[in-house]
């Protein structure tokens, strides 16, 4: 590097109670160093903004340690190697990994695997697609549906958060596997998009008034729900549980409706859980990191679908590191349309 670089970062200042605001974050700068032997320096291009990030802010036991106070906010992203002392990475390589909400990241050799740093091929997919269908949301959708859901042709699959990053992948994949697909999304535009563009058989607008979801499930799932892929939790989960078919599978991926509860954890569990007993059904959680050694299988399959047009990938791109606090909150207000991505730098 010819001249010293300055890194701009977003760090956690204090844990939020309820919705995170700008006061929960602090913006810091520090000089960028050179990589030591075996290390790499990566310039961040784009970051994935995900509902799970809100959970990482709570000081509570989970599948991953919480972000510490004063720590750079955790985020997966795509970047470019700009300095390398590691034979596996060359200057100019495009990489995916845990880069954090910052402009640059210096990754020592012993942290490369922990950060999940891997080279990606932009001929296979765009940066947006590598953060969506070919990234963590796509992997979550693929393994949640295929491993936990185990779809069979002719089954009815219901997906909440259908127009979101995970939901769009699940729905398209379920259609490709011969299932009948019913989405639940917020607003007429999102519902129209998943039906007309993604090929869902139907979509229920949960914003269409009291009773819309219950009536929609009754209309579109007359024989019950065989697989429910849950991204929202809360009342919608309860309503779907009431319509389960015999031997149904419920995949718990997320509960975005509950993440900003001031108590930090959803309080009440599902009221209709006895439906699992009556219908000999099962409910199982999915954490995508459990499938890391098989990501390449899902990427190869879905890259094929993207290439031949059988699968689409919609991204909602916001720009600028300084917009991070407000951009993250778009997720919880349902303001994003597609996979929410923060562009940190032009490619």
Steps between C-alpha positions, in 0.01 A plus 500: 500500500639838401351718776351431843128420499244600760235250607150622593313261729166458676530366855241405761489780760225359724251216481158601371178450691246449228588663168864596451550870428798707389586550871579128528787537253822694479694585188876464532806541280839337519799460268518188287807284553684260272427125526748288694638175358203280397248783533290700254354850477151519352309806380128464571273543197155396626356366825203276569240653735306220670232473772735277703724802559247636750527178701880528510464827695334331798717385788338157495608144431449409136656301217769769468653733763347849520683795349704654782478865603752703293537213252459564127147383408502151357387465138562272206609663180682498170834675464814527293847391614727806478807360678596139566775301665304177463555272199128407493393859429632731230459876474184559297318186618132548583422340836205428726521481879426668832639844424315713758338839450816680392687607188803272542587190698844366576469123551797315654573146388348337808170688448444425130307180563304648792394792279391252234708677237461332162560607141190547288456515125307797363444303179274267702295781654500873569607646834131533588432136412798386709338677797156363418421171325866389495571641848383448855127558431505256209688240702250542784209454264655205320597292802196603702267382226694201369646355823242599759190532283571205267249612234312250286328580168140609546542620859385846609778726625420827681771763547477813715723792408454371146646805323804516727842354434439153643135483399558566132753216479283253693195567286678467168683187612178341625338564161798342325454194724136465388324653801204735520629826648306757702680812620414745777634852447421860591331710233340445161818579305704230675221245465461576130875469448538156661207365297572661161879510507598209724219262407340449843151351469354759738602766748314628806535869590522515879446877483159457334316526831402284797420148396685521167757233588249262653264537201788470253627178656151353491461594132844403371576200724169308502676171579728653761865605507764229448805724549509838670820704469474759776693826482272715717370315808221656707135488397567380145679193635196426718261533208702261283531247783121488509498380139771233501452181302584154635880452534567869426846651545544848648839663437590772750739733319424829671248710689544851365171614654651439845859624470439855621307398812638707787539175697755402232357149466156396378294446814215267420544188292252388235150456643403235246794268557271206585424489127843332475369220720163461329655496152812299592696797368844626592658842547874542456741795497751575226836672559680530170854470640432131571512434125820690414678190368219453244452858380679414174227247414221755541696773319564275200132401474357849540762666278368268230145616562608866485689442176212328320241747632306258719587703809507877555687705758367841607713737702419830673822701510564793735823699486747637751645373827351801682146382418547169683280568810197608298561246222503208743166612645337485155489123553280522807261751345459281190638786287744289300388331179733206443835429663623809686861585414717789620738614227814630670709566188455489124654195338 
